[in-house]
Amino acid sequence: MRRVDVVVRMGENSRPVYYEFKSVKNLPPSNFAKQFLKDLEIADNLDQIKWYFDGSKISRLDKEVFLRELEKVEIDPQIIKKWSGGSKEDFLNFVENNFNKIFFVR
């Protein structure tokens, strides 16, 4: 089971949007890969996953740091297939290409 900070539904039949709010100085946050992969497990599209980082603690997100964390962990083949349809490398490219749709500094 995945716990998120906030789940929002805009209408009775709408898909939920899963929000994570992070107030950290060190990136990526602890357990990032595990949390993010669980989000991908429960979501049907990327519009449902939003991670916001506290802009008073960090000024920008280094995509490469996040990708290195994902490279280190075993990723369920079902998640890879669901989001990229290919290999782990394809999945990492998918995350890299969509990074700015998921992760934000505010």
PyMOL commands that place a pseudoatom at each C-alpha (Angstrom):
pseudoatom trace, name=CA, resn=MET, resi=1, chain=A, elem=C, hetatm=0, pos=[0.000, 0.000, 0.000]
pseudoatom trace, name=CA, resn=ARG, resi=2, chain=A, elem=C, hetatm=0, pos=[1.237, 3.504, -0.814]
pseudoatom trace, name=CA, resn=ARG, resi=3, chain=A, elem=C, hetatm=0, pos=[0.504, 6.479, 1.377]
pseudoatom trace, name=CA, resn=VAL, resi=4, chain=A, elem=C, hetatm=0, pos=[0.677, 9.889, -0.231]
pseudoatom trace, name=CA, resn=ASP, resi=5, chain=A, elem=C, hetatm=0, pos=[0.377, 13.320, 1.321]
pseudoatom trace, name=CA, resn=VAL, resi=6, chain=A, elem=C, hetatm=0, pos=[-2.827, 14.317, -0.456]
pseudoatom trace, name=CA, resn=VAL, resi=7, chain=A, elem=C, hetatm=0, pos=[-5.212, 12.628, -2.878]
pseudoatom trace, name=CA, resn=VAL, resi=8, chain=A, elem=C, hetatm=0, pos=[-7.524, 14.915, -4.840]
pseudoatom trace, name=CA, resn=ARG, resi=9, chain=A, elem=C, hetatm=0, pos=[-10.463, 14.029, -7.072]
pseudoatom trace, name=CA, resn=MET, resi=10, chain=A, elem=C, hetatm=0, pos=[-11.916, 16.895, -9.095]
pseudoatom trace, name=CA, resn=GLY, resi=11, chain=A, elem=C, hetatm=0, pos=[-15.199, 15.111, -9.723]
pseudoatom trace, name=CA, resn=GLU, resi=12, chain=A, elem=C, hetatm=0, pos=[-17.019, 11.962, -8.790]
pseudoatom trace, name=CA, resn=ASN, resi=13, chain=A, elem=C, hetatm=0, pos=[-15.800, 10.050, -11.848]
pseudoatom trace, name=CA, resn=SER, resi=14, chain=A, elem=C, hetatm=0, pos=[-12.380, 11.666, -12.151]
pseudoatom trace, name=CA, resn=ARG, resi=15, chain=A, elem=C, hetatm=0, pos=[-9.097, 9.923, -11.583]
pseudoatom trace, name=CA, resn=PRO, resi=16, chain=A, elem=C, hetatm=0, pos=[-7.331, 10.750, -8.326]
pseudoatom trace, name=CA, resn=VAL, resi=17, chain=A, elem=C, hetatm=0, pos=[-4.227, 12.941, -8.344]
pseudoatom trace, name=CA, resn=TYR, resi=18, chain=A, elem=C, hetatm=0, pos=[-1.540, 11.868, -5.871]
pseudoatom trace, name=CA, resn=TYR, resi=19, chain=A, elem=C, hetatm=0, pos=[0.463, 14.718, -4.343]
pseudoatom trace, name=CA, resn=GLU, resi=20, chain=A, elem=C, hetatm=0, pos=[3.731, 14.429, -2.459]
pseudoatom trace, name=CA, resn=PHE, resi=21, chain=A, elem=C, hetatm=0, pos=[5.104, 17.477, -0.658]
pseudoatom trace, name=CA, resn=LYS, resi=22, chain=A, elem=C, hetatm=0, pos=[8.793, 17.343, 0.221]
pseudoatom trace, name=CA, resn=SER, resi=23, chain=A, elem=C, hetatm=0, pos=[10.643, 19.787, 2.436]
pseudoatom trace, name=CA, resn=VAL, resi=24, chain=A, elem=C, hetatm=0, pos=[14.207, 18.529, 2.179]
pseudoatom trace, name=CA, resn=LYS, resi=25, chain=A, elem=C, hetatm=0, pos=[17.666, 19.969, 1.642]
pseudoatom trace, name=CA, resn=ASN, resi=26, chain=A, elem=C, hetatm=0, pos=[19.234, 16.809, 0.260]
pseudoatom trace, name=CA, resn=LEU, resi=27, chain=A, elem=C, hetatm=0, pos=[18.120, 15.253, -2.971]
pseudoatom trace, name=CA, resn=PRO, resi=28, chain=A, elem=C, hetatm=0, pos=[16.744, 12.850, -3.679]
pseudoatom trace, name=CA, resn=PRO, resi=29, chain=A, elem=C, hetatm=0, pos=[14.701, 12.427, -0.500]
pseudoatom trace, name=CA, resn=SER, resi=30, chain=A, elem=C, hetatm=0, pos=[15.106, 9.207, 1.449]
pseudoatom trace, name=CA, resn=ASN, resi=31, chain=A, elem=C, hetatm=0, pos=[13.164, 6.278, -0.003]
pseudoatom trace, name=CA, resn=PHE, resi=32, chain=A, elem=C, hetatm=0, pos=[12.597, 8.258, -3.196]
pseudoatom trace, name=CA, resn=ALA, resi=33, chain=A, elem=C, hetatm=0, pos=[12.786, 5.294, -5.573]
pseudoatom trace, name=CA, resn=LYS, resi=34, chain=A, elem=C, hetatm=0, pos=[10.493, 3.119, -3.475]
pseudoatom trace, name=CA, resn=GLN, resi=35, chain=A, elem=C, hetatm=0, pos=[7.889, 5.881, -3.081]
pseudoatom trace, name=CA, resn=PHE, resi=36, chain=A, elem=C, hetatm=0, pos=[8.013, 6.948, -6.704]
pseudoatom trace, name=CA, resn=LEU, resi=37, chain=A, elem=C, hetatm=0, pos=[7.703, 3.402, -8.037]
pseudoatom trace, name=CA, resn=LYS, resi=38, chain=A, elem=C, hetatm=0, pos=[4.672, 2.818, -5.808]
pseudoatom trace, name=CA, resn=ASP, resi=39, chain=A, elem=C, hetatm=0, pos=[3.109, 5.989, -7.223]
pseudoatom trace, name=CA, resn=LEU, resi=40, chain=A, elem=C, hetatm=0, pos=[3.635, 4.641, -10.724]
pseudoatom trace, name=CA, resn=GLU, resi=41, chain=A, elem=C, hetatm=0, pos=[2.044, 1.393, -9.644]
pseudoatom trace, name=CA, resn=ILE, resi=42, chain=A, elem=C, hetatm=0, pos=[-1.219, 3.055, -8.561]
pseudoatom trace, name=CA, resn=ALA, resi=43, chain=A, elem=C, hetatm=0, pos=[-1.498, 5.754, -11.236]
pseudoatom trace, name=CA, resn=ASP, resi=44, chain=A, elem=C, hetatm=0, pos=[-2.900, 5.289, -14.721]
pseudoatom trace, name=CA, resn=ASN, resi=45, chain=A, elem=C, hetatm=0, pos=[-1.220, 8.334, -16.263]
pseudoatom trace, name=CA, resn=LEU, resi=46, chain=A, elem=C, hetatm=0, pos=[1.427, 10.876, -15.323]
pseudoatom trace, name=CA, resn=ASP, resi=47, chain=A, elem=C, hetatm=0, pos=[-1.112, 13.626, -14.721]
pseudoatom trace, name=CA, resn=GLN, resi=48, chain=A, elem=C, hetatm=0, pos=[-1.984, 11.749, -11.535]
pseudoatom trace, name=CA, resn=ILE, resi=49, chain=A, elem=C, hetatm=0, pos=[1.481, 12.069, -9.958]
pseudoatom trace, name=CA, resn=LYS, resi=50, chain=A, elem=C, hetatm=0, pos=[2.732, 15.399, -8.596]
pseudoatom trace, name=CA, resn=TRP, resi=51, chain=A, elem=C, hetatm=0, pos=[5.774, 15.821, -6.354]
pseudoatom trace, name=CA, resn=TYR, resi=52, chain=A, elem=C, hetatm=0, pos=[6.364, 19.328, -4.984]
pseudoatom trace, name=CA, resn=PHE, resi=53, chain=A, elem=C, hetatm=0, pos=[9.625, 20.332, -3.321]
pseudoatom trace, name=CA, resn=ASP, resi=54, chain=A, elem=C, hetatm=0, pos=[9.926, 23.275, -0.939]
pseudoatom trace, name=CA, resn=GLY, resi=55, chain=A, elem=C, hetatm=0, pos=[11.590, 26.126, -2.845]
pseudoatom trace, name=CA, resn=SER, resi=56, chain=A, elem=C, hetatm=0, pos=[12.818, 27.690, 0.393]
pseudoatom trace, name=CA, resn=LYS, resi=57, chain=A, elem=C, hetatm=0, pos=[15.041, 24.620, 0.942]
pseudoatom trace, name=CA, resn=ILE, resi=58, chain=A, elem=C, hetatm=0, pos=[16.165, 23.905, -2.631]
pseudoatom trace, name=CA, resn=SER, resi=59, chain=A, elem=C, hetatm=0, pos=[16.257, 26.040, -5.736]
pseudoatom trace, name=CA, resn=ARG, resi=60, chain=A, elem=C, hetatm=0, pos=[16.272, 23.383, -8.448]
pseudoatom trace, name=CA, resn=LEU, resi=61, chain=A, elem=C, hetatm=0, pos=[15.959, 19.666, -9.045]
pseudoatom trace, name=CA, resn=ASP, resi=62, chain=A, elem=C, hetatm=0, pos=[18.846, 17.746, -10.568]
pseudoatom trace, name=CA, resn=LYS, resi=63, chain=A, elem=C, hetatm=0, pos=[17.189, 15.171, -12.791]
pseudoatom trace, name=CA, resn=GLU, resi=64, chain=A, elem=C, hetatm=0, pos=[20.389, 13.102, -13.024]
pseudoatom trace, name=CA, resn=VAL, resi=65, chain=A, elem=C, hetatm=0, pos=[20.461, 12.541, -9.254]
pseudoatom trace, name=CA, resn=PHE, resi=66, chain=A, elem=C, hetatm=0, pos=[16.933, 11.150, -9.308]
pseudoatom trace, name=CA, resn=LEU, resi=67, chain=A, elem=C, hetatm=0, pos=[17.689, 8.934, -12.296]
pseudoatom trace, name=CA, resn=ARG, resi=68, chain=A, elem=C, hetatm=0, pos=[20.805, 7.517, -10.611]
pseudoatom trace, name=CA, resn=GLU, resi=69, chain=A, elem=C, hetatm=0, pos=[18.653, 6.496, -7.639]
pseudoatom trace, name=CA, resn=LEU, resi=70, chain=A, elem=C, hetatm=0, pos=[16.228, 4.705, -9.934]
pseudoatom trace, name=CA, resn=GLU, resi=71, chain=A, elem=C, hetatm=0, pos=[19.137, 2.961, -11.684]
pseudoatom trace, name=CA, resn=LYS, resi=72, chain=A, elem=C, hetatm=0, pos=[20.248, 1.478, -8.347]
pseudoatom trace, name=CA, resn=VAL, resi=73, chain=A, elem=C, hetatm=0, pos=[16.996, -0.303, -7.517]
pseudoatom trace, name=CA, resn=GLU, resi=74, chain=A, elem=C, hetatm=0, pos=[15.245, -3.292, -8.946]
pseudoatom trace, name=CA, resn=ILE, resi=75, chain=A, elem=C, hetatm=0, pos=[12.151, -2.177, -10.814]
pseudoatom trace, name=CA, resn=ASP, resi=76, chain=A, elem=C, hetatm=0, pos=[9.196, -4.487, -11.176]
pseudoatom trace, name=CA, resn=PRO, resi=77, chain=A, elem=C, hetatm=0, pos=[8.944, -5.565, -14.824]
pseudoatom trace, name=CA, resn=GLN, resi=78, chain=A, elem=C, hetatm=0, pos=[5.197, -4.791, -14.725]
pseudoatom trace, name=CA, resn=ILE, resi=79, chain=A, elem=C, hetatm=0, pos=[5.953, -1.130, -13.940]
pseudoatom trace, name=CA, resn=ILE, resi=80, chain=A, elem=C, hetatm=0, pos=[8.509, -0.988, -16.738]
pseudoatom trace, name=CA, resn=LYS, resi=81, chain=A, elem=C, hetatm=0, pos=[6.013, -2.516, -19.156]
pseudoatom trace, name=CA, resn=LYS, resi=82, chain=A, elem=C, hetatm=0, pos=[3.156, -0.265, -17.983]
pseudoatom trace, name=CA, resn=TRP, resi=83, chain=A, elem=C, hetatm=0, pos=[5.075, 2.976, -18.490]
pseudoatom trace, name=CA, resn=SER, resi=84, chain=A, elem=C, hetatm=0, pos=[7.616, 2.304, -21.210]
pseudoatom trace, name=CA, resn=GLY, resi=85, chain=A, elem=C, hetatm=0, pos=[6.842, -1.077, -22.715]
pseudoatom trace, name=CA, resn=GLY, resi=86, chain=A, elem=C, hetatm=0, pos=[10.495, -2.004, -22.901]
pseudoatom trace, name=CA, resn=SER, resi=87, chain=A, elem=C, hetatm=0, pos=[13.636, -2.400, -20.855]
pseudoatom trace, name=CA, resn=LYS, resi=88, chain=A, elem=C, hetatm=0, pos=[14.799, -0.704, -17.664]
pseudoatom trace, name=CA, resn=GLU, resi=89, chain=A, elem=C, hetatm=0, pos=[16.786, 1.683, -19.863]
pseudoatom trace, name=CA, resn=ASP, resi=90, chain=A, elem=C, hetatm=0, pos=[13.592, 2.551, -21.757]
pseudoatom trace, name=CA, resn=PHE, resi=91, chain=A, elem=C, hetatm=0, pos=[11.858, 3.156, -18.447]
pseudoatom trace, name=CA, resn=LEU, resi=92, chain=A, elem=C, hetatm=0, pos=[14.645, 5.465, -17.230]
pseudoatom trace, name=CA, resn=ASN, resi=93, chain=A, elem=C, hetatm=0, pos=[14.444, 7.384, -20.514]
pseudoatom trace, name=CA, resn=PHE, resi=94, chain=A, elem=C, hetatm=0, pos=[10.689, 7.678, -20.031]
pseudoatom trace, name=CA, resn=VAL, resi=95, chain=A, elem=C, hetatm=0, pos=[11.187, 9.172, -16.539]
pseudoatom trace, name=CA, resn=GLU, resi=96, chain=A, elem=C, hetatm=0, pos=[13.897, 11.500, -17.845]
pseudoatom trace, name=CA, resn=ASN, resi=97, chain=A, elem=C, hetatm=0, pos=[11.682, 12.720, -20.693]
pseudoatom trace, name=CA, resn=ASN, resi=98, chain=A, elem=C, hetatm=0, pos=[8.731, 13.311, -18.352]
pseudoatom trace, name=CA, resn=PHE, resi=99, chain=A, elem=C, hetatm=0, pos=[10.610, 14.557, -15.295]
pseudoatom trace, name=CA, resn=ASN, resi=100, chain=A, elem=C, hetatm=0, pos=[9.231, 18.115, -15.490]
pseudoatom trace, name=CA, resn=LYS, resi=101, chain=A, elem=C, hetatm=0, pos=[5.654, 16.819, -15.642]
pseudoatom trace, name=CA, resn=ILE, resi=102, chain=A, elem=C, hetatm=0, pos=[6.065, 15.063, -12.279]
pseudoatom trace, name=CA, resn=PHE, resi=103, chain=A, elem=C, hetatm=0, pos=[8.557, 16.991, -10.131]
pseudoatom trace, name=CA, resn=PHE, resi=104, chain=A, elem=C, hetatm=0, pos=[8.297, 20.688, -9.247]
pseudoatom trace, name=CA, resn=VAL, resi=105, chain=A, elem=C, hetatm=0, pos=[9.949, 23.258, -6.969]
pseudoatom trace, name=CA, resn=ARG, resi=106, chain=A, elem=C, hetatm=0, pos=[7.524, 25.721, -5.389]
for i in range(1, 106): cmd.bond("trace and resi %d" % i, "trace and resi %d" % (i + 1))
show_as sticks, trace
zoom trace
